[in-house]
Amino acid sequence: IDECFEHVGRVMNQEAAFFFTFNEGKEVERPNYKTFKYPFSFFEGLGAEHGFRVCNCSDDYDHPRAMRMAVLMRR
């Protein structure tokens, strides 16, 4: 995720938005490559490190597997 946030800005113009889904948890959990959970604050902090703001837009999107939706935007 860090590598994605580091490089995605190369293909984003100032008005671009990068939407992504995630499994929400109280803390970072990655017991294997298929099972993972992150608190939203994880993405906020990582986005700030790379010059982005991250907004939780989960209430605007229904996901068939109850994943959460967020959007990464330039500051």
Stockholm file with secondary structure:
# STOCKHOLM 1.0

chainA/1-75         IDECFEHVGRVMNQEAAFFFTFNEGKEVERPNYKTFKYPFSFFEGLGAEHGFRVCNCSDDYDHPRAMRMAVLMRR
#=GR chainA/1-75 SS CHHHHHHGGGGCCTTCEEEEEECBCSSCBCSSSSCCBBCHHHHHHHHHHTTEEEEECGGGCCCTTCCEEEEEEEC
#=GC SS_cons        CHHHHHHGGGGCCTTCEEEEEECBCSSCBCSSSSCCBBCHHHHHHHHHHTTEEEEECGGGCCCTTCCEEEEEEEC
//
